[in-house]
Amino acid sequence: MKKALAERPVSLEATLDPREVAEVQRALAELRAGRAVHFKPLSGPTLLVLATEGLDPASLGGVLTGTEAAFRGKARLLLTATRARHLGLAPATGAETLALSAEHLGLAEIAELTDPTRPRQRAVEQLPPVTEPLPSAVAILELLKAARLLPAALVLPGEDKKGVLAVSEGSIRRFRDQAARLLSRVAEAKVPLLDAEETSIVAFRPADGGREHLAIIIGELDASKPVLTRLHSECFTGDLLRSLRCDCGDQLRGAIDAMSHEGAGVLLYLAQEGRGIGLVNKLRAYALQDRGADTLDANEQLGFGADERVYRPAAEMLRQLGIAQVRLLTNNPLKVEALTACNVEVVARVPHSFPANGHNTAYLSTKAQRFGHLL
């Protein structure tokens, strides 16, 4: 299974400049709004990048120059290797991406190739030809993932266009991991809970200005001893709506109950819905699961990895709270590995599972058999 991004080595000397944070953040906003950005690779000419999600004639008309034929001959459709394989295409050995010629593709066909929730019309032999690999493709698709869009892009030769924002490959490559290191403790308040009245919440804001992560602190922590801790990625459907499709709500409330009974603990509520793919894409994954895919296959059909979560923010939150040793409430060995890689000592893994409810039996089975959870 793919390792968590928190475990990817990042040069500590390559600190992300605040201007680079702003550069990437503005590019994310442009892509989410359906507008193009100039992508400046580490080497080679500038490219013009559009997210395929929401692509329409208006967004294309704002960036194209010259004849339609000239555009058709140069444009490429960029996909992740996981999405390509589900289309029946075989990327080069070890490749993380695949590029297709967009010469004969209309907007509806692009949507069909990039969004698996849409009906598929083309057989494998009717798919566009594969083009030469794009050296900077990984960074482009990482940018789209950070925007919580489907990781697929229409890429054209770049031209200097007034009003089109530029983003560099170097900034993108440093952005996700380095921004996760730069958390600011911005607010704190007592919030009595139904099952844990002695509770306070501390909010941490990431350097990219994105959604805050929360530390839910129950009781009086003694950081001189290993602290009962849970890393809980947000789940709107399970935590708030008490969805029966997953066990997230049970895990959230169960962790708070366990900490309350012990007298102290910290639950880190991390803003990374749907194993890091975002709520909208999680709902798309649910639609694919309703057609027979399991959790892992659904994520990969959308073009994502099995698990896109980052645990470096959790390690930074613990550091700022003065916690160096934890007893981790989890069934996921990857969380233990990720915290350990970030210099947090996991003294013990505390099992944290709940019975199936009739709706999440297959989901729990997939967690155990394909994600390696110890249920």
Steps between C-alpha positions, in 0.01 A plus 500: 500500500618855430683661791360810666632828363633584847762231447635644175844651556503878472811715521486714811710757317229535235276711724195633323512874461173682595487638146504145366213407734297791362596405144373144536191602696395746228559236235271261690226764507537566127474131413195453725338795324553333161778734388840412355838546667846527353713212623874567502692167510846457648626485141335549164233735368203634694175304476140607523298279737124463541320267739275266301235518770258775400672551165269687262517708180525821702808387690663379178411819316681704761837340429508375141661692219549410137293246318305215654710259296820635650361449848385147424841393382681617812268437794550203730272342755695419815385216728638317801626146444223361724231666286671386179506139614127507574446625145688195376816691413841387620738778608873446467649282775533705817329805347260699719329677210390454141437755224249456217465698182199732525499560125162340434337536841196711570410632843250220564763239413755663731245489782431133428869410510572687822184444708409133554156589633404592141387227258790374289447479125843420355663158492872476576590481133310826439695698760735778385866409439745525787754779454853551630516526881484851643793542745310741725173305502521388863520858625208609280276224630615563858375857455156373396486265798583790730205686345278200589416457130517184292870447419476550124618795292488637148852622420591732212817678389533815709476854374539812709146613560405807697301415810599130511670410828828310498611226737837326503568128525743562783234674709253217444752231590579672830148614577313208652761365738655831593166676558406213731806583713393864540199502729398797712313459827225757446218444753415307815186465712327276752223297333318266744383185320208277589730211588805703604425828673865588568587559136675779311564544129814649346492608135808481275506681165727373218737732320304469177197668661294183459265333742602485864592181686366465856642350817218384729660481844317303765591544866843611622781364285820379661754524220766334718319171434377345172169673417197307376464640148288453190562636150151541355454618142177693465197316363199725444268211424609278787591752770214745452224307321581166668517321164495121521728460195814531712612467862637856532226627729542202730876555508462872576252457783676187626830685525344786696334248732828310555689821579226617734509171691880514525486863611708654223588475133526693175309442178652670197218578256672529162348683205547224241163356408467173312858374555619836374301526174236744630128473560386541138735230378398277793140526382616402151679204655178403678320503165763263359470277806126477437593354160719232658843657563656483845650803677849455357391431142258794505777741602728367227228516235475871581875530446611523861728278701359255751560750781590864438516607865792689650595450865772760537247760626407262783864467601543878495186548713631252756836679504333834570294340776820372657417132440789276396360157594155361423287194548323501167134401469498343154472184296704650216872407510570776246418764762752345736764499226423857395523645851819307566648639178418849631689438827196435720553192717204262486541311825197278438225443246165485676242295298199708399236303307121479506248240380359513148149641468375312195577789263876521545596130504667514157669831589655352815606191310677716242678694775631173644581313179624776269609784728659281766293626794518274805131435562 
